[in-house]
Amino acid sequence: MTTPSEAASLVTVAIPALNEERYLSACLESLAAGDYPADMLEVLVLDGGSTDASVEIAESWKDRLPGLRVVENPAKIQAAALNIALKQAKGDYFVRLDAHSTYRPDYVSTCVAALAEDRAENVGGIQWPVGKTLIQRIIALTLRSPFSMGPSAHRHSRSAQYAESVYLGAWKTQTLRDLGGFDESLKVAEDYELNIRLRRSDGRVLVDPALRCPYQVRPGLRSLAKQYFRYGLWRTRILRRDPRSMRPRQSAPGLLLLGLLGSLVLVPFLWQVAVIVPLLYALPLLIAVAALTVSERNVMALTGVIVFPVIHLGYGAGFLWGLMAGGVLPRLPDDVAE
């Protein structure tokens, strides 16, 4: 009789990590508890020079994940980590995981089945925001609304569908190698850029909501603003390279910020005109907060009146900075730009 391990293909699991001691153990626990045979998993934890206990935590899981190795990622960024893993990968399939998330028991097996049946060239699920502290739970609630950053399939899809991008991703290893791996000039959005190349080579990106992944959000509003500033900033790098990839929702936060700045300038002269943009933003903001409060049945969602603007203005500032930063503006601190 064929055992599960004999029937399964070897899968390489890549987990970029940098100071993830708060989250890494839960991530590896969910992987070890999965239904895919542990001896058919090559687990590569790509460490970007952690100064906390991340490496020790990863090493402690070798008993339950015998294929686990910690690999150094000197460049620190995720694209470089994934390319290191891709170069070393022995598996027929390549599954990317995020240390901030946990995974269903059938996550790996479901991804592998979809790829083996040629239903797509990239398979992934839904990024579902969660939090432990009060402020994290508030941020998570807000991020569940399409008003946060638009109705992206990898955040809000309720049925399996082909999409522009996906949370994380799983591929046949050869597919990634044929694409040339991830673009290491991008410190953010390397997955989105790869999916552009994949789709232009007639590849399909499948979002399966059955693979919903709880994702631990940033610990506070300051770190949330920095996160979305980086998203906006690096989105312009892709835009410069490939203008066709632009979507209206991605420019909306930048236009909002420009409108609000223009309103401030107009206040002393034409206050009646100056209030137009703030009012045009306030109306959908209040509707979105009310809808979220009702759908989540949680009065904490009312704090979206603060969190939504942090997301939108953070992204908008990064987007505008990226458009203008052609060597003219001063360099940003690394903890903001990287």
HUGI-V834443 format. One record per run of one state. SS is the DSSP state (@ for helix, = for strand, . for the rest). FROM is the first residue (numbers start at 1). TO is the last residue. Records with the same first field share a line. If there is no record, write none. Layout:
SS->FROM-TO  FROM-TO
//
This chain:
.->1-3  8-10  18-23  33-37  48-53  60-67  73-77  89-92  99-100  102-106  117-121  126-126  131-133  144-145  150-152  157-160  163-166  180-189  201-204  208-208  212-212  217-220  242-242  246-247  267-270  297-298  325-333  338-338
@->4-7  24-32  38-40  54-59  78-88  107-116  134-143  146-149  153-156  173-179  190-200  209-211  221-241  243-245  248-266  271-296  299-324  334-337
=->11-17  41-47  68-72  93-98  101-101  122-125  127-130  161-162  167-172  205-207  213-216
//
